[in-house]
Amino acid sequence: MRRWISLLLTLALILSLAACGSAESQGTAADPSGSNSGSTAEAPVPTGGEASAEEPAEGEAPAAGAPSSVLIAYFSATGNTENIAEHLASILDAGLYEIVPQVPYTSEDLNYSNSDCRANQEQNDPAARPAISGSVENLEDYEVVFLGYPIWWGAAPKIISSFLESYDFDGKTIVPFCTSGSSSIGSSADALEPLTQGATWLEGQRFSGSASQETVSQWVDALGFGLGQAA
């Protein structure tokens, strides 16, 4: 009799422990706290309210600074004008855009002693408009455009005309600059001005290709420009 009572008590204890274990197992599977290390559920995607840490709130300025209102646009066949353009970009904290010909100029194209070279043929053709590779993005964002070019036979290369005729410069200020071995900027800008209806042209400046940043800075100071903004 005692044996049967002992067996019944043991069986009841086993059944009680099994029931408790099942309840704990169900509670873990249904736990919404996210503490289960084996969970693969994705974090909820915010649908409004507070902005996430990775994205700025609506209307908030991006981390990067706003673009300068000054653009340095230049054509450089031999690197001389590029040198001055880079000085200007540094001085004015300005955008820099190289006017790149779709068909690059070779040394033979620039052999000015050959009357049949490409450069001479273009300069002698009023209708010549060499094609440009690429374009300026958001030109409307710039208020002032410094325009650089070498002097070819007393004038700006015809690719500068291609550039000016490709955009609307109404309301903008254009500041020409050039490089040459000895020739001044002369009337080269005067011939370009009619191509930019509504633009204001300032007096230009000629530099040697090796002009220092200090020399360029003195000219900029005389114009009244500073920190990438027109005075």
Buried (B, 14 or more C-beta within 10 A) or exposed (E): EEEEEEEEEEEEEEEEEEEEEEEEEEEEEEEEEEEEEEEEEEEEEEEEEEEEEEEEEEEEEEEEEEBBBBBBBBBBBEEBBBBBBBBBBBBBEBBBBBBEBEEEBEEEBBBEEEEEBBBBBBBEEEEBBBEBEEEBEEBEEBBBBBBBBBBBEBBBBBBBBBBBEBBEBEEBBBBBBBBBEEBEBBEBBEBBBEBBEEBEBBEBBBBBBEBEBEBBBEBBEEBEBBEBBBE
